[in-house]
Amino acid sequence: MAEIGKPYISIDDLYIAYRKAKVDMFYERDHATALAFAQYERHLVENLDKLYRRLTDLKANWMVDPDFVGTYSYILKSIDRSESHLRTTLILSNADDAWKSQIATDYETPRAKFRVVGRHPVDFHVVSALWIQKVGHKFDALLGPHAYASRVRRVPSKNEENLGRPCATSLGSFRPYSFGFRDWRANGLKAMAEALKEGKPVLAITADLRSFYHEVSPDYLTSEIFRSQYGVSIGAAGLEFTDNFIRALRTWAVNVPEHREMPHRGVPVGLSAPRLIANVILHAFDKAIIEELSPIYYGRYVDDVFLVLENQKRLKTEEGVWEHIQERTRDIITIEDEEGEPAYVLAELDIAALREFQSLSLTPKKPEFKPKPDGFEIDPSRLVLPKFPG
């Protein structure tokens, strides 16, 4: 394997990446890495020097080393319960007592669902943050203002067409979660309010992608077709670094039961770079929504979609709304629920409904984009998880 090269990766790069990785993981509440980072930092100089030598070695093998990329674990995702607990008016302050009281009235035993997550050594977290700073930010630049989450922190630019270079001195790889989520929701509500004041009939739709991270393929990052189509230039060294990073993700995936049979699909939750990779893969989805539907408002928070349309056709049924969306997007978007029936949310709003929505902070029940055997049907080639040739 050709050497990435010391001019491409410097020891200073690793110190910056370590600092960002440390902050990235601080905000990952489902991943307890504080102790690991504290222990790593006790011998920070030695550890980063060792990592630097390993990354720039002519015979580098970190990308195929299971000990380097880490393992996996499971965290609680949700608990499915019968609806009997919704009828109770009893409120207990003690969480244990409240839980025992609630399950005592359930008709069925609650069923827990778990999510697979990555458990990675500090070295791999540093490499992940390093990849974002060296390569990933160039893919992030493809995204427009409609993508609110996991956006690379950059130096402010006076040129609106230039996002600015990644900010080496900022805390963490991405903009703070709270600001992006707040703006994503607030801008949608504001757009609805303005449209309603103008007398426009409004349709509000929310949806998300089910098991999104576990279906994403990072292969598009090294596809010459993808990069040439969207004008992303990463250079030979950047391409090699990206290829090595993808190989590392596959080394992780092949040892995870959920991904073992198809290690080219699925990225670990809890590592910083997959947040960017998953975000960028929906660039074609964003483009289709904006160009084909001309929405009053469109915002996406990673896999959560908030879409506001003017109901010019006075659609009044869910089937009608979905047929309209499919027709306008040339069937590149398909939404199904678990029973195979169309699923989406339709809300013909008026001022009173909007005020209630705002005051109660209600979130409509969200449909889910159901992954197909070969990927989500939402990209120009009918796969948003493509494995491009080349």
C-alpha positions in Angstrom: 0.0 0.0 0.0 1.3 3.4 -0.9 2.2 5.7 2.0 -0.3 8.5 2.8 2.8 10.6 3.5 4.0 12.8 6.3 3.4 16.1 4.3 -0.3 15.2 4.2 -0.7 14.3 7.8 1.3 16.2 10.4 1.7 15.7 14.1 -0.1 19.0 14.5 -3.0 17.6 12.7 -3.3 14.8 15.2 -3.3 17.2 18.2 -6.1 19.2 16.6 -8.0 16.0 15.8 -7.5 14.7 19.3 -8.9 18.0 20.7 -12.0 17.7 18.5 -12.5 14.0 19.1 -12.5 14.7 22.8 -15.3 17.3 22.5 -17.2 15.2 20.0 -17.4 12.3 22.4 -18.2 14.6 25.4 -21.6 15.3 23.7 -22.3 11.6 22.9 -24.4 10.8 25.9 -24.8 7.2 24.9 -21.1 6.5 24.9 -19.1 6.5 28.1 -15.6 7.4 26.9 -14.5 10.0 29.5 -12.3 7.6 31.4 -10.7 6.3 28.2 -9.8 9.8 27.1 -8.5 10.7 30.6 -6.2 7.7 30.5 -5.1 8.5 27.0 -4.3 12.0 27.9 -2.0 11.0 30.8 0.5 10.0 28.1 -0.8 12.2 25.3 2.5 13.0 23.6 3.6 9.3 23.5 0.2 8.2 22.3 -0.1 10.7 19.5 3.5 10.0 18.4 2.7 6.3 18.3 -0.5 7.0 16.3 1.3 9.3 13.9 4.0 6.6 13.2 1.3 4.0 12.6 -0.7 6.2 10.2 2.3 7.2 8.1 4.0 3.8 8.1 4.7 2.4 4.6 3.2 -0.9 5.8 0.3 0.7 7.7 -2.3 -1.9 8.8 -4.4 0.0 11.2 -7.4 -0.2 8.9 -7.6 -4.0 9.1 -6.8 -4.3 12.8 -9.9 -5.2 14.9 -8.2 -3.9 18.1 -7.6 -0.5 16.5 -11.2 0.0 15.2 -12.9 -1.4 18.2 -16.0 -3.5 18.9 -19.7 -3.0 19.5 -22.4 -2.9 22.2 -26.1 -2.4 22.5 -28.1 0.4 24.1 -31.8 0.6 24.8 -33.7 2.2 22.0 -37.3 1.9 23.2 -39.8 -0.1 25.2 -43.0 -1.1 23.5 -45.9 -1.3 25.9 -49.7 -1.7 25.7 -51.8 1.4 25.7 -53.3 0.6 29.1 -50.8 2.9 30.9 -52.1 5.9 29.0 -55.4 5.7 30.9 -53.9 6.1 34.4 -54.0 9.5 36.2 -51.6 8.3 38.9 -48.2 10.1 39.0 -45.4 8.8 41.2 -42.2 10.8 41.8 -40.0 7.7 42.4 -39.0 6.3 39.0 -38.8 2.7 40.2 -42.3 2.8 41.8 -43.7 4.5 38.7 -42.4 1.8 36.4 -43.7 -1.0 38.6 -47.1 0.7 38.8 -47.3 1.1 35.1 -46.3 -2.4 34.1 -48.8 -3.8 36.6 -51.6 -2.5 34.5 -50.1 -3.6 31.1 -52.0 -6.3 29.3 -48.8 -7.6 27.8 -45.2 -7.9 28.9 -43.2 -4.8 27.7 -40.8 -5.5 24.9 -37.5 -3.7 24.8 -35.7 -2.8 21.6 -32.0 -2.2 21.4 -29.7 -0.3 19.1 -26.2 -1.5 18.1 -23.5 1.1 18.6 -19.7 1.3 18.2 -17.3 1.0 21.0 -14.0 2.4 19.8 -10.5 3.1 21.2 -9.4 6.7 21.4 -7.0 6.3 18.5 -9.9 5.5 16.1 -11.9 8.5 17.4 -8.9 10.7 16.6 -8.6 9.2 13.1 -12.3 9.8 12.6 -11.9 13.5 13.6 -8.8 13.7 11.4 -10.6 12.4 8.4 -13.3 15.1 8.8 -10.6 17.9 9.0 -8.6 16.5 6.0 -11.3 15.2 3.7 -14.8 15.0 5.1 -15.3 18.8 5.1 -15.1 18.8 1.3 -18.1 16.5 1.1 -19.9 18.5 3.8 -19.6 21.5 1.6 -22.0 19.9 -0.9 -24.9 20.3 1.6 -27.1 23.4 1.5 -28.7 25.3 4.3 -31.5 22.8 4.4 -29.3 20.3 6.2 -29.2 21.4 9.8 -27.3 18.7 11.7 -23.7 17.5 11.8 -22.3 20.4 9.9 -18.6 21.0 10.0 -17.5 24.0 12.1 -15.8 26.5 9.8 -14.1 29.8 9.8 -16.7 32.4 8.9 -16.6 33.5 5.3 -17.6 36.8 3.8 -18.4 35.1 0.5 -21.8 33.4 0.6 -20.7 30.9 -2.0 -17.7 29.8 0.0 -18.4 28.1 3.3 -14.9 28.8 4.7 -12.2 26.3 5.7 -12.7 24.0 8.7 -11.9 25.9 11.9 -9.0 24.2 13.7 -9.5 26.1 16.9 -13.2 25.5 17.4 -14.5 23.0 20.0 -15.5 19.8 18.3 -16.0 18.8 14.7 -19.6 20.0 14.3 -21.8 22.9 15.2 -23.6 22.5 18.5 -26.6 20.1 18.4 -29.0 22.4 20.2 -28.6 25.3 17.8 -29.2 23.2 14.7 -32.2 21.4 16.1 -33.7 24.6 17.4 -33.3 26.4 14.0 -34.6 23.3 12.1 -37.9 23.4 14.0 -38.3 27.1 14.5 -37.6 27.9 10.8 -40.3 25.4 9.8 -42.9 26.9 12.1 -42.0 30.4 11.0 -42.4 29.5 7.4 -45.8 28.0 8.1 -46.9 31.0 10.0 -45.9 33.4 7.2 -47.6 31.2 4.6 -50.8 31.1 6.6 -50.8 34.9 7.0 -50.6 35.2 3.3 -53.7 33.0 3.0 -52.0 30.0 1.5 -53.3 26.5 2.3 -50.5 24.5 4.0 -49.5 20.9 4.2 -47.0 20.0 6.9 -45.2 16.6 6.8 -42.7 15.1 9.1 -40.9 11.8 8.5 -37.7 10.0 9.3 -35.5 7.2 8.0 -35.7 4.0 9.9 -32.4 2.2 10.8 -30.6 4.8 8.8 -27.1 4.5 10.1 -27.3 0.7 9.8 -28.2 0.9 6.1 -25.7 3.6 5.0 -22.8 2.6 2.7 -19.7 4.8 2.7 -18.5 3.5 -0.6 -19.7 6.6 -2.5 -16.9 8.6 -0.9 -14.3 6.9 -3.1 -16.5 6.7 -6.2 -15.0 8.8 -9.1 -18.5 9.0 -10.6 -19.9 10.6 -7.5 -17.0 13.0 -6.9 -16.9 14.1 -10.6 -20.7 14.6 -10.7 -20.6 16.9 -7.7 -17.2 18.4 -8.2 -15.5 17.1 -5.0 -11.7 17.1 -5.3 -9.8 15.3 -2.5 -6.5 14.5 -4.2 -4.6 11.3 -4.3 -3.6 11.3 -0.7 -7.1 12.2 0.4 -8.5 9.4 -1.7 -6.1 6.9 -0.1 -6.9 8.1 3.4 -10.6 7.8 2.6 -10.2 4.4 1.2 -8.3 3.3 4.3 -10.9 4.8 6.6 -13.7 2.9 4.7 -11.7 -0.3 5.1 -11.5 0.4 8.8 -15.3 0.8 8.9 -15.7 -2.5 7.2 -13.3 -4.2 9.6 -15.6 -3.0 12.4 -18.8 -4.0 10.5 -17.6 -7.6 9.7 -17.4 -8.3 13.4 -20.9 -7.0 14.2 -23.7 -9.5 13.9 -26.1 -7.0 12.2 -23.6 -6.2 9.5 -21.5 -9.3 9.1 -23.2 -10.6 6.0 -23.0 -7.1 4.3 -20.1 -5.2 5.8 -20.2 -2.6 3.1 -23.5 -1.4 4.5 -23.8 0.1 8.0 -21.6 2.6 9.9 -21.1 2.8 13.6 -23.2 5.1 15.8 -21.0 7.0 18.2 -18.1 7.8 15.8 -17.9 11.3 14.5 -17.2 10.7 10.8 -20.3 8.5 10.1 -22.5 11.4 11.1 -21.0 13.4 8.2 -21.1 10.4 5.9 -24.8 9.7 6.6 -25.6 13.4 6.2 -23.9 13.8 2.8 -25.5 10.6 1.4 -28.8 12.4 1.5 -27.6 15.3 -0.7 -29.5 13.8 -3.7 -32.6 13.6 -1.5 -32.4 17.2 -0.6 -31.9 18.2 -4.2 -34.9 16.3 -5.3 -37.2 17.8 -2.7 -36.1 21.4 -3.4 -36.1 21.2 -7.2 -39.2 19.0 -7.7 -41.5 20.1 -4.9 -40.6 23.7 -4.5 -41.6 23.6 -0.8 -42.5 26.6 1.4 -40.0 25.1 3.8 -37.7 22.0 3.8 -35.4 21.1 6.6 -33.6 17.9 7.4 -31.9 17.1 10.7 -29.9 14.1 9.6 -32.7 11.5 9.1 -35.6 13.7 10.4 -37.4 15.6 7.7 -39.7 18.6 8.1 -41.5 19.5 4.9 -44.1 22.3 4.3 -45.9 22.5 1.0 -48.5 24.8 -0.4 -51.6 22.8 -1.0 -52.4 24.2 -4.4 -54.3 21.1 -5.5 -56.4 21.2 -2.3 -55.4 17.6 -1.5 -57.4 16.2 1.4 -56.2 12.6 1.8 -53.0 11.0 2.7 -53.0 8.9 -0.5 -53.5 12.1 -2.6 -50.5 13.8 -0.9 -48.3 10.8 -1.4 -49.3 10.3 -5.0 -48.5 14.0 -5.6 -45.0 13.7 -4.0 -44.2 10.6 -5.9 -45.4 12.1 -9.2 -43.4 15.3 -8.7 -40.2 13.4 -7.7 -40.5 10.8 -10.4 -41.0 8.0 -7.9 -37.5 8.4 -6.5 -39.0 8.6 -3.0 -40.9 5.7 -1.5 -42.4 5.6 2.0 -43.9 2.6 3.5 -44.8 1.4 7.0 -44.1 -2.0 8.4 -47.3 -3.4 6.9 -46.4 -2.2 3.4 -49.0 0.5 3.3 -48.2 4.2 2.5 -47.4 6.1 5.6 -47.0 9.9 6.0 -48.5 12.7 8.0 -50.9 15.2 6.5 -52.0 18.3 8.3 -54.0 21.1 6.7 -53.2 23.9 9.2 -54.8 27.1 10.1 -53.6 29.8 12.4 -55.3 28.3 15.5 -53.8 24.9 14.8 -50.4 26.4 14.3 -50.5 28.2 17.6 -51.6 25.0 19.4 -48.7 23.2 17.7 -46.2 25.9 18.9 -47.6 26.2 22.4 -47.8 22.5 23.2 -44.6 21.7 21.3 -46.4 18.8 19.7 -44.6 16.6 17.2 -46.9 14.8 14.7 -46.4 11.0 14.5 -43.7 10.5 12.0 -43.7 8.0 9.2 -40.6 6.1 8.3 -38.8 5.6 5.1 -38.5 1.9 4.9 -35.2 0.5 3.6 -35.4 -1.7 0.5 -33.3 -4.8 0.1 -30.9 -2.8 -2.1 -31.2 0.5 -0.2 -33.4 3.5 0.1 -35.2 4.5 -3.1 -34.3 8.2 -3.0 -31.3 8.9 -5.2 -31.1 9.6 -8.9 -30.0 6.0 -9.6 -32.9 4.9 -7.4 -30.5 4.0 -4.6 -29.5 6.5 -1.9 -27.1 3.9 -0.7 -25.3 3.3 -3.9 -22.2 1.3 -4.6 -21.0 3.2 -7.6 -18.6 1.5 -10.0 -15.1 2.9 -10.0 
